[in-house]
Amino acid sequence: MAASDIPAVFILVRAAFARDVAPGYGADGVQNFLEYVSQNALALRLRKGHQTWVAEQDKAIVGVLQLRLPRHLCMLFVSPDCRYSGIARSLWALAVQSLQARGERGVVTVNSSPYAVEAYRRFGFTCDGGQTNVGGIVSQPMVFALPG
Ligand SMILES: CC(C)(COP(=O)(O)OP(=O)(O)OC[C@H]1O[C@@H](n2cnc3c(N)ncnc32)[C@H](O)[C@@H]1OP(=O)(O)O)[C@@H](O)C(=O)NCCC(=O)NCCS
């Protein structure tokens, strides 16, 4: 992902969040999440070296996955119009490839939205404890054991 992709990524994340995640959050959770994915915050995380992949269709960005090094998946969003066509799975495959190429071992962590738990299960993640609520952001900690 390039810095020039940030506005399109922000629009995509906001649309996916608004449809599938925000309805389960209170006002504080919505506000804190939107700050986390604001264009400034996205730019800062890119500068810090978070690894980020985008998926494109017809030159439009339709998916994004971001890893905080070494092994925390901090964002995975697919455009509401492009679901169930394997976009998240292909982004995840790129992330796993990169983790393996770096020789990472152990577990990848994610704080899944309640909406995405089943999708992460399909990738091989398992729940790690119960749901948490930090600043109104409700999530389910999950882990994925890297092969090897
Ligand atoms: C979760 C999300 C990223 C999945 O994206 P996607 O491109 O539709 O997922 P894929 O098509 O790659 O599907 C991967 C697998 O998960 C399953 N899956 C995807 N979304 C699912 C859902 N909401 N409920 C149950 N299963 C789901 C698919 O059937 C597929 O399973 P299979 O490969 O075993 O057949 C997308 O729905 C999204 O952006 N959700 C809103 C934002 C969100 O909650 N993101 C996570 C933040 S932590």
The ligand as a Gaussian input file, in Angstrom:
#p B3LYP/6-31G(d) Opt

LIG

0 1
 C      -14.636000     -10.231000       7.512000
 C      -14.327000      -9.770000       6.097000
 C      -12.962000      -9.115000       6.049000
 C      -14.371000     -10.995000       5.154000
 O      -14.069000     -10.582000       3.833000
 P      -14.430000     -11.463000       2.528000
 O      -13.556000     -11.026000       1.416000
 O      -15.889000     -11.464000       2.303000
 O      -13.973000     -12.927000       2.999000
 P      -13.624000     -14.167000       2.039000
 O      -14.537000     -14.125000       0.846000
 O      -12.163000     -14.224000       1.774000
 O      -14.062000     -15.386000       2.939000
 C      -13.148000     -16.177000       3.707000
 C      -13.933000     -17.274000       4.397000
 O      -14.694000     -16.710000       5.487000
 C      -16.084000     -16.929000       5.274000
 N      -16.762000     -15.688000       5.666000
 C      -16.496000     -14.450000       5.208000
 N      -17.287000     -13.553000       5.841000
 C      -18.038000     -14.254000       6.704000
 C      -19.057000     -13.900000       7.637000
 N      -19.429000     -12.621000       7.811000
 N      -19.647000     -14.879000       8.368000
 C      -19.262000     -16.170000       8.205000
 N      -18.293000     -16.568000       7.344000
 C      -17.706000     -15.622000       6.599000
 C      -16.243000     -17.226000       3.796000
 O      -17.372000     -18.026000       3.532000
 C      -14.943000     -17.959000       3.494000
 O      -15.015000     -19.281000       3.969000
 P      -14.432000     -20.518000       3.083000
 O      -13.154000     -20.002000       2.441000
 O      -14.210000     -21.572000       4.098000
 O      -15.473000     -20.818000       2.085000
 C      -15.427000      -8.760000       5.607000
 O      -16.699000      -9.333000       5.805000
 C      -15.407000      -7.416000       6.296000
 O      -14.724000      -6.483000       5.864000
 N      -16.198000      -7.290000       7.400000
 C      -16.411000      -6.025000       8.078000
 C      -15.177000      -5.524000       8.751000
 C      -14.658000      -6.433000       9.818000
 O      -15.363000      -6.841000      10.722000
 N      -13.351000      -6.687000       9.713000
 C      -12.585000      -7.376000      10.692000
 C      -11.994000      -6.350000      11.608000
 S      -11.022000      -7.137000      12.859000

